[in-house]
Amino acid sequence: MKRIRNIFFIIIIIVFNTCTHQENSKSVSDVSVSNVSLNKVEPTNWWVNMKNTNLQLLVHHPNISDYQPTINYTGVSIKKTTKSILSNNYLFIDLEIASETTAGKFDILFKKENTEDLVHTYELKTRNKSAEEYQGFNSTDAIYLITPDRFTNADESNDINKNLKDQSLDRTDGYKRHGGDLQGIINGIDYISDLGFTAVWPTPVLTNDMPKGSYHGYAITDYYQVDPRFGTLDDYKNLADKLKSKGMKLIMDQVANHCGLEHWWMKDLPFDDWVNHQKDYEDNIENWNWKAATFSNHKRTTNQDLYASESDRKGNNEGWFVESMPDLNQRNPFMANYIIQNSIWWIETLGLGGIRQDTYPYPDKQFMSNWADAIMSEYPNFSIVGEEWSYNPLLVGYWQTGANNKDGYESHLKSTMDFPMQKAIIDGVNEEESWDKGLVKLYEGLANDFHYASPNDIMAFLDNHDEGRMFTALNEDVTKAKMALSYMLMMPRIPQIYYGTEILMDDTANHGDHGLIRNDFPGGWKGDKINAFTGEGLSSDKKEMQSFVKSVLNYRKDSKAIHEGKAIHFAPFMGTYFLFRIKDDETVVHIINKNENPISIDLKRYAEIGLKGKTLKNIVTGDDFIWGDVIDFKEKGSLLFTTKF
């Protein structure tokens, strides 16, 4: 009997312990939370199973530094807290999120003696896919760049937001808002996809609560909020999802160099070095204007210059762009963490296919290396392109990962923007032929690829939201436009085309004027008499160009020779220039002929390519061409042939 009684008690203990364990497990993963929020806790959420198990929260709330945070959630621990030296309204919390941590919500309790606890509910989410599955843009892609305010106004209800400072809405003024939005881009995805594009890069759509000029998006005032005049976070996610359903990628335009002057933290700065030249701003905050600001000297070469003075380097990296855009100090470790985590947050939230980073040579260059390294370490197949607005390939190549830099600098940046080739193509197509002008500019420009660590990963373009429109730059010559664009699309590059280039949009009235460069896409607004989406009202030249772009891009989409093939070009000869792309049994031929009068070119000059006697197809017209001894040109233009049928 005694033995039976002992067994009974053992069973009770086992059952009790099992129930207790189950109850404790429930309190960890399914713990009830208050679902309340403080003013700001950023990042606004995070994810489990990240390679980097560290997370730094920026907490902004009245007098929060007087409180001590506590967390009771298995796998999450507070490593340290840091108070602001300038404001009692900040607290930085360093967390460790163990690899076995489960997704869920939990309360962060903020305790202060003789004061009611403050509570903020935080969430750790499950990742939608593994880090390796984030595939960045590459040379198989063709990227469509859009200024969202100027593409399509699909939701007129969000054109003006009474809670934001800029109340303008005037399509006749290039520097006021026009009403384009995220839903407008979503509505245009079929059009963009049908043209043959595989990725979309909208300029920034985060909140720009600036009193004027807010349409362009580069003066961000909240790094975690979509500007309500563009839509909502759900709209942004929907854009990403719709693109994915088409096999396309979303590239996010980010800005690490500066923010907008109306950013919320500019009214309550946490440290005395949060932005560069902060004392100038604080001393003149009541009467802030361009006279009080210290501007960048724009000497971007100081990043590479072995002989640059320290004052010149600082003048470039620490000066403000304009008085309305405070220059962020990435040497402050809390600012550095904030920017890195924000980039990762958007990659996970939207499932991005790439990032374009604005004004790459202006921030602290060691930070930019750390930033790119943090992203590429987490997402090894991802892509980032940096903007180095220089026509010198030595400077552009310096920023690409793998570059053999004399100072040992490693950027971890996969792609840079090919401003040198953009200028070479425009100049070369425009100029009269001579020994040092014309097509030789293209030939020698492409020859500079020996300098790049990976030419195939460089992003080529002919115009964008800052440069003047291609059609105007080429003197509104349709034939020249086809020459330039088709050549760019055949190069060993990642091509980017600005919205409207496919219909010859221009800025001829004032070439280079930003408001005009970023003009409205016809058909994107109710009542537009011309509709580029349907072709209604387009001139024959515009329709022909649209069709030309569609033919070339849709061929390029499946061309291994263009994506990864060998490139061989021959020095310009008698006003012609031949470029070949070769991969296995596919050879693509691009020919530019600048002769106004009929001319015949001896094809024996190109015998090493091995095309003699082969039948090729014209990519644009579909006509056959037998590669014999001679090719006859009746008029100037460009020809594209392929051996693939």
C-alpha positions in Angstrom: 0.0 0.0 0.0 2.8 2.4 0.9 4.5 1.6 -2.4 1.3 2.3 -4.3 0.9 5.6 -2.4 4.5 6.7 -3.4 3.8 5.9 -7.0 0.6 8.0 -6.8 2.5 11.0 -5.5 5.2 10.6 -8.2 2.5 10.7 -10.9 1.0 13.8 -9.3 4.4 15.6 -9.3 5.0 14.6 -12.9 1.6 15.9 -14.0 2.1 19.1 -12.1 5.5 19.7 -13.5 4.2 19.0 -17.0 1.3 21.4 -16.6 3.6 24.1 -15.2 6.0 23.7 -18.1 3.2 24.0 -20.6 1.9 27.1 -18.8 5.3 28.7 -18.7 5.8 28.0 -22.5 2.4 29.6 -23.1 3.5 32.7 -21.2 6.5 33.0 -23.4 5.2 32.5 -26.9 1.5 33.5 -26.5 1.9 35.9 -23.6 -1.0 38.4 -23.3 0.2 41.9 -24.2 -1.2 45.3 -23.6 -1.1 46.4 -27.2 -0.2 50.0 -26.3 2.6 52.1 -27.7 4.9 54.9 -26.7 5.5 57.9 -28.9 8.2 56.2 -31.0 10.1 52.9 -30.8 12.2 52.2 -33.9 12.6 49.9 -35.6 8.9 49.5 -35.2 9.2 45.7 -35.2 11.9 43.1 -35.9 12.3 39.5 -36.9 13.6 36.2 -35.4 16.3 34.1 -37.0 18.3 37.0 -38.2 22.1 36.4 -38.7 22.9 39.4 -36.6 21.3 38.7 -33.2 21.7 42.3 -32.0 19.0 45.0 -32.2 19.2 48.6 -31.0 15.9 50.3 -30.2 15.5 54.0 -30.3 12.8 55.0 -27.9 11.4 58.6 -28.0 8.9 59.5 -25.3 8.5 62.3 -22.8 11.1 61.8 -20.0 11.7 58.2 -21.0 15.4 58.3 -19.8 14.1 58.5 -16.2 12.7 54.9 -16.7 14.3 51.5 -16.6 13.2 49.1 -19.3 12.5 45.4 -18.5 11.5 42.5 -20.9 10.2 39.1 -19.9 10.3 37.1 -23.1 12.3 34.0 -23.6 15.3 34.6 -25.9 15.2 38.4 -25.6 17.6 40.1 -23.2 18.6 43.7 -22.6 22.3 44.1 -22.9 22.5 47.8 -22.0 20.7 51.0 -22.1 22.0 54.5 -23.1 20.6 57.8 -22.2 20.7 60.9 -24.4 23.1 63.6 -23.3 20.9 66.4 -24.8 17.3 65.3 -24.2 15.5 63.4 -21.5 13.1 62.1 -24.1 15.4 59.4 -25.6 16.5 56.0 -24.5 18.5 53.6 -26.6 18.1 49.9 -25.7 20.5 47.2 -26.9 18.9 43.8 -27.2 20.2 40.4 -27.9 17.7 38.1 -29.7 18.8 34.5 -29.3 18.7 32.2 -32.3 16.1 30.0 -30.7 13.7 32.9 -30.0 10.2 32.3 -31.3 8.1 34.9 -33.0 5.5 36.8 -31.0 4.6 40.0 -29.2 5.8 41.1 -25.8 5.5 44.1 -23.5 8.5 46.3 -22.7 7.9 47.7 -19.3 9.4 51.0 -18.3 9.7 51.4 -14.6 10.3 54.4 -12.4 10.0 54.5 -8.6 6.7 55.9 -7.3 5.5 56.3 -10.9 3.1 54.2 -12.9 4.8 51.9 -15.4 5.0 52.8 -19.0 4.3 50.0 -21.5 5.1 49.4 -25.2 4.1 46.3 -27.0 6.8 45.1 -29.4 6.7 42.3 -32.0 9.2 39.9 -33.4 7.9 38.5 -36.6 8.7 35.3 -38.6 10.7 36.0 -41.7 8.7 35.5 -45.0 11.7 33.8 -46.6 15.3 33.0 -45.9 18.0 35.6 -46.4 19.5 33.7 -49.3 16.2 33.9 -51.2 16.4 37.7 -51.5 17.6 38.0 -55.1 18.9 41.4 -56.1 18.8 43.0 -59.5 21.6 42.0 -62.0 22.4 42.1 -65.7 19.4 40.0 -66.6 17.2 42.9 -65.5 16.0 46.1 -67.1 14.9 48.8 -64.6 12.1 51.3 -65.0 12.8 54.5 -62.9 9.7 56.4 -61.8 9.1 59.7 -60.1 5.9 58.6 -58.3 4.3 62.1 -58.0 4.5 62.4 -61.8 3.5 58.9 -63.1 -0.1 58.3 -62.4 -2.7 59.8 -60.0 -4.9 56.7 -59.2 -6.2 58.0 -55.9 -7.3 61.6 -55.9 -8.4 61.4 -52.3 -4.8 61.5 -51.0 -3.6 64.4 -53.1 -3.6 66.8 -50.2 -3.1 65.9 -46.6 -4.3 68.6 -44.1 -1.8 67.3 -41.5 1.2 68.0 -43.7 2.9 71.3 -44.4 2.9 71.3 -48.2 -0.7 71.9 -49.3 0.2 72.5 -53.0 -1.4 70.7 -55.9 -0.7 72.3 -59.2 0.2 70.3 -62.3 1.3 73.5 -64.1 4.1 74.1 -61.6 7.0 71.6 -61.9 8.0 72.2 -58.3 4.7 71.5 -56.7 2.9 68.3 -56.1 0.9 66.8 -59.0 -0.8 63.9 -57.2 0.8 60.7 -58.5 0.8 57.8 -56.0 1.7 54.2 -55.3 -1.6 52.9 -56.6 -0.8 54.7 -59.9 2.4 52.6 -60.2 0.5 49.4 -59.3 -2.0 50.2 -62.0 0.9 50.6 -64.5 2.6 47.3 -63.8 1.1 45.5 -66.8 2.2 48.4 -69.1 5.8 48.3 -67.6 6.0 44.5 -67.7 4.7 44.4 -71.3 7.4 46.8 -72.4 9.9 44.2 -71.1 11.1 45.7 -67.9 11.8 43.4 -65.0 12.3 45.8 -62.1 10.8 49.1 -60.9 12.8 51.8 -59.0 10.5 54.6 -57.6 12.3 57.6 -56.2 11.6 57.8 -52.4 8.1 57.6 -51.1 8.7 58.1 -47.4 7.2 61.1 -45.6 8.6 64.4 -46.7 6.7 66.8 -44.4 8.5 69.9 -45.9 6.8 73.2 -46.5 7.6 73.1 -50.2 9.2 70.9 -52.9 8.1 67.8 -51.1 7.2 65.9 -54.2 10.7 64.5 -55.0 11.0 62.5 -51.8 14.7 63.1 -50.9 14.0 65.2 -47.8 12.7 62.5 -45.6 11.1 63.4 -42.3 10.1 60.0 -41.1 12.2 56.9 -42.1 9.5 54.4 -41.1 6.4 56.0 -42.7 5.1 56.1 -46.2 4.1 59.6 -47.2 0.2 59.6 -47.0 0.1 61.6 -50.3 1.6 58.5 -52.0 -0.5 56.0 -50.1 0.0 53.7 -47.2 2.4 51.0 -46.1 -0.1 48.4 -47.3 0.0 50.1 -50.8 3.8 49.9 -50.8 3.6 46.2 -49.8 0.9 45.7 -52.5 3.3 47.2 -55.1 6.0 44.8 -54.1 3.7 41.8 -54.1 2.2 42.7 -57.5 5.6 43.0 -59.0 6.7 39.6 -57.6 3.6 38.1 -59.1 4.9 39.2 -62.5 8.4 38.0 -61.7 9.6 41.5 -61.2 11.6 43.3 -58.5 11.1 46.4 -56.4 14.1 48.6 -55.8 13.9 51.1 -53.0 15.6 54.5 -53.2 17.2 55.3 -49.8 19.0 58.3 -48.4 21.7 57.8 -45.8 23.4 61.2 -46.3 20.7 63.6 -45.1 17.1 64.0 -43.9 14.6 66.8 -44.2 14.8 69.8 -41.9 11.3 69.0 -40.6 12.3 65.5 -39.4 10.9 65.0 -36.0 14.3 64.5 -34.3 15.5 68.0 -35.5 13.1 69.4 -32.9 14.6 67.3 -30.1 18.1 66.1 -30.9 19.5 63.2 -28.8 23.3 64.0 -29.1 25.4 67.0 -29.9 26.8 65.2 -33.0 23.6 63.7 -34.4 24.0 65.9 -37.5 27.0 67.5 -38.9 27.6 71.2 -38.1 24.9 70.8 -35.5 26.0 73.8 -33.4 25.5 76.1 -36.4 21.9 74.9 -36.6 21.2 75.1 -32.8 22.7 78.6 -32.5 20.5 79.8 -35.4 17.5 77.6 -35.1 15.1 80.6 -34.7 16.4 82.2 -37.8 17.7 79.3 -39.9 18.6 80.1 -43.5 21.2 79.4 -46.1 23.5 82.1 -44.7 23.9 80.2 -41.4 24.5 76.7 -43.0 27.8 75.2 -43.8 27.5 73.5 -47.2 29.4 70.6 -48.7 32.3 71.7 -50.9 31.3 68.9 -53.3 34.9 67.8 -53.7 34.0 64.1 -54.0 37.5 63.2 -55.3 38.7 63.6 -51.7 37.4 60.1 -51.0 40.0 58.7 -53.4 42.7 61.5 -53.5 45.9 60.3 -51.9 46.9 63.9 -51.3 43.6 65.4 -50.1 43.7 67.6 -47.1 41.6 66.7 -44.1 39.7 69.9 -44.3 38.8 69.2 -47.9 37.6 65.7 -46.9 35.5 67.0 -44.1 34.2 69.8 -46.4 32.8 67.1 -48.7 31.5 64.6 -46.2 30.2 66.9 -43.4 28.8 69.9 -45.2 25.0 70.1 -45.9 23.6 69.7 -49.3 21.2 72.5 -48.9 19.9 74.3 -45.8 16.7 72.3 -45.8 18.6 68.9 -45.6 20.6 68.3 -42.4 23.7 66.2 -43.1 23.5 63.1 -40.9 26.6 62.2 -38.9 27.1 58.5 -39.5 30.2 58.5 -37.2 27.7 58.7 -34.3 27.3 54.9 -33.6 23.6 55.3 -32.7 22.9 57.1 -36.0 24.9 54.4 -37.8 22.8 51.7 -36.2 19.6 53.5 -37.0 20.4 53.8 -40.7 21.6 50.2 -41.1 18.6 48.8 -39.2 16.2 51.0 -41.2 17.5 49.6 -44.5 17.2 46.0 -43.3 13.7 46.7 -41.9 12.5 47.8 -45.4 14.2 44.8 -47.1 12.3 42.4 -44.8 9.0 44.4 -44.8 8.7 44.7 -48.6 10.8 41.8 -49.8 13.0 44.1 -51.8 14.9 43.2 -54.9 17.5 46.0 -54.4 18.4 49.3 -52.9 19.6 52.5 -54.7 21.5 54.6 -52.3 21.5 58.4 -53.0 24.6 60.7 -53.0 27.0 57.8 -52.3 30.3 59.8 -52.0 28.9 62.3 -49.5 28.4 60.3 -46.2 31.3 59.0 -44.1 32.8 56.5 -46.5 33.8 54.0 -43.7 30.2 54.0 -42.6 29.0 53.3 -46.1 31.3 50.3 -46.3 29.9 49.1 -42.9 26.3 49.8 -44.1 26.7 47.8 -47.3 28.6 45.0 -45.5 25.8 44.7 -42.9 23.2 44.3 -45.7 25.3 42.0 -47.9 26.3 39.8 -45.0 22.6 39.3 -44.1 21.5 39.0 -47.7 24.3 37.5 -49.8 22.4 37.5 -53.1 21.1 41.1 -52.7 22.1 44.1 -54.8 22.8 47.8 -54.0 23.6 50.5 -56.4 25.3 53.7 -55.3 25.1 57.1 -57.0 28.5 58.5 -57.8 27.7 61.4 -60.1 31.1 61.6 -61.8 32.1 61.2 -65.4 35.5 59.8 -64.4 35.5 56.0 -64.5 38.3 55.9 -62.0 36.1 57.5 -59.3 33.0 55.3 -60.2 35.1 52.1 -60.1 36.5 52.9 -56.7 33.1 52.3 -55.1 32.5 48.8 -56.5 33.2 45.8 -54.3 36.4 44.0 -55.3 38.1 47.2 -56.7 41.8 47.2 -56.4 42.0 50.4 -54.5 45.4 51.8 -53.5 44.2 52.8 -50.1 42.8 49.4 -49.4 39.2 50.6 -49.3 36.5 47.8 -49.7 33.0 49.2 -50.3 31.0 45.9 -50.3 28.9 47.8 -52.9 27.8 45.6 -55.8 26.9 48.2 -58.3 27.6 51.9 -59.2 25.9 54.2 -61.7 27.6 54.6 -65.0 27.7 58.4 -65.4 30.9 58.2 -67.6 29.2 56.0 -70.2 26.0 58.1 -70.1 28.0 61.1 -71.2 30.1 59.1 -73.7 27.0 57.8 -75.5 25.2 61.1 -75.6 28.3 63.0 -76.8 29.4 60.2 -79.2 26.0 59.9 -80.9 25.7 63.7 -81.2 29.1 64.6 -82.5 30.3 64.7 -86.1 32.7 61.9 -86.8 36.4 62.6 -86.5 39.5 60.8 -85.1 38.7 61.9 -81.6 34.9 62.6 -81.7 31.8 60.7 -82.4 31.5 56.9 -82.2 35.1 56.7 -80.8 33.6 58.1 -77.5 31.5 55.0 -77.2 34.4 52.7 -78.2 36.8 54.2 -75.8 34.2 54.5 -73.1 33.5 50.8 -73.2 37.2 50.1 -73.3 37.4 51.6 -69.8 35.7 48.4 -68.5 39.2 47.1 -67.7 39.1 49.3 -64.7 35.9 47.9 -63.2 35.9 44.9 -60.9 32.7 43.7 -62.5 31.4 45.7 -65.5 28.4 43.5 -65.8 27.1 44.8 -62.4 27.5 48.5 -63.3 24.1 50.3 -63.9 23.9 52.1 -67.2 21.4 54.8 -68.1 20.9 57.7 -70.6 18.7 59.9 -68.4 17.2 60.0 -65.0 15.4 62.2 -62.5 18.4 64.5 -62.2 19.9 64.5 -65.7 18.2 66.2 -68.7 15.9 64.1 -70.8 17.7 61.9 -73.4 15.5 63.0 -76.3 16.3 66.7 -75.7 20.0 65.9 -75.2 20.0 64.2 -78.6 18.4 67.3 -80.3 15.0 65.6 -80.5 16.4 63.2 -83.2 14.4 59.9 -83.1 17.1 58.0 -85.0 19.8 59.1 -82.5 17.6 58.1 -79.6 17.3 54.6 -81.0 21.0 54.4 -81.6 21.8 55.5 -78.0 19.2 53.4 -76.3 19.8 50.2 -78.3 23.5 50.4 -77.7 23.0 50.9 -74.0 20.8 47.8 -73.9 23.4 45.7 -75.6 26.3 46.7 -73.3 27.5 44.4 -70.5 25.6 46.4 -67.9 22.4 46.6 -65.9 20.2 49.0 -67.9 17.9 51.6 -66.3 15.4 53.7 -68.3 13.6 56.7 -67.0 9.8 56.7 -67.3 8.7 58.4 -70.5 12.0 57.8 -72.3 10.1 55.1 -74.3 7.8 57.8 -75.6 10.4 60.4 -76.2 9.4 62.7 -73.3 11.5 65.8 -73.4 12.6 68.8 -71.3 13.4 71.0 -74.4 11.7 74.1 -73.0 14.4 74.3 -70.3 16.9 71.4 -70.6 18.0 70.2 -67.2 15.2 71.8 -65.2 14.2 69.3 -62.5 10.6 70.2 -62.6 10.5 69.7 -66.4 12.6 66.5 -66.3 10.1 65.0 -63.9 7.1 65.9 -66.0 3.7 64.1 -65.9 3.4 60.8 -67.8 0.6 61.3 -70.3 -2.5 59.3 -69.5 -1.8 59.2 -65.8 -4.4 61.8 -64.9 -8.1 62.0 -65.6 -8.8 64.1 -68.7 -5.4 63.7 -70.2 -5.8 64.0 -74.0 -2.8 61.9 -74.7 -2.6 58.4 -73.1 0.7 56.6 -73.4 -0.7 53.5 -71.7 -3.2 53.0 -74.5 -1.5 54.9 -77.3 -4.3 57.3 -77.7 -3.1 60.7 -79.0 0.6 59.6 -79.3 2.4 60.8 -82.3 3.7 58.2 -84.8 7.3 58.9 -83.7 6.3 58.2 -80.0 4.4 55.1 -80.9 7.3 53.8 -83.0 9.8 54.5 -80.2 7.5 52.7 -77.7 7.3 49.7 -80.0 11.1 49.8 -80.6 11.8 49.7 -76.9 9.3 46.9 -76.4 11.0 44.8 -79.1 14.5 45.2 -77.8 13.7 44.8 -74.1 11.6 41.7 -74.7 14.4 40.1 -76.7 16.9 41.1 -74.1 14.8 39.5 -71.3 15.7 36.0 -72.5 19.1 36.7 -74.1 22.0 34.9 -72.3 24.4 36.5 -74.7 23.4 40.0 -73.5 23.1 38.9 -69.9 26.4 37.2 -69.5 28.0 36.8 -72.9 31.4 37.9 -74.1 31.6 41.4 -75.6 33.7 42.1 -78.6 33.7 45.5 -80.4 35.6 46.9 -83.4 37.0 50.4 -83.7 34.6 52.7 -85.5 35.1 52.5 -89.3 33.6 54.8 -91.9 31.0 56.2 -89.6 29.9 52.7 -88.3 30.5 50.9 -85.1 29.9 47.1 -84.5 29.4 45.5 -81.1 28.9 41.7 -80.7 27.7 39.8 -77.6 28.4 36.1 -77.7 27.3 33.2 -75.5 27.4 29.5 -76.8 25.4 29.4 -80.0 23.8 32.9 -79.6 25.4 35.9 -81.1 23.8 39.4 -80.9 25.1 42.1 -83.3 24.6 45.8 -82.7 25.5 48.2 -85.5 25.4 52.0 -85.4 25.6 53.7 -88.8 25.9 57.5 -88.8 26.1 58.0 -92.5 23.4 60.1 -94.0 24.0 58.7 -97.5 23.9 55.0 -98.6 27.1 53.1 -97.8 28.4 49.5 -98.0 30.7 48.0 -95.4 33.0 45.0 -96.0 32.0 42.4 -93.4 35.3 40.5 -93.8 36.7 43.0 -91.3 34.6 41.1 -88.7 35.5 37.6 -89.8 36.8 36.5 -86.4 33.2 36.5 -85.1 32.5 33.5 -87.4 29.2 34.6 -88.8 30.0 34.1 -92.5 27.1 32.4 -94.3 24.8 32.4 -91.3 21.3 33.6 -91.3 20.5 36.2 -88.6 17.2 37.8 -87.6 16.5 41.5 -87.2 15.4 41.8 -83.5 13.1 44.8 -84.3 11.6 43.9 -87.7 11.9 40.1 -87.6 13.5 40.2 -91.1 16.2 37.7 -92.0 19.7 38.7 -93.0 22.4 36.5 -94.4 25.8 37.5 -93.2 27.9 37.6 -96.4 30.7 39.8 -97.5 29.0 43.1 -97.4 26.3 44.9 -95.6 24.5 47.8 -97.3 23.1 50.7 -95.3 20.5 52.9 -97.0 20.2 55.4 -94.2 21.6 56.2 -90.8 20.4 54.3 -87.8 21.0 51.2 -85.7 20.5 47.6 -86.5 20.2 44.6 -84.1 20.6 41.1 -85.3 20.6 37.7 -83.5 21.5 34.2 -84.5 18.8 32.9 -82.1 15.4 32.1 -83.7 
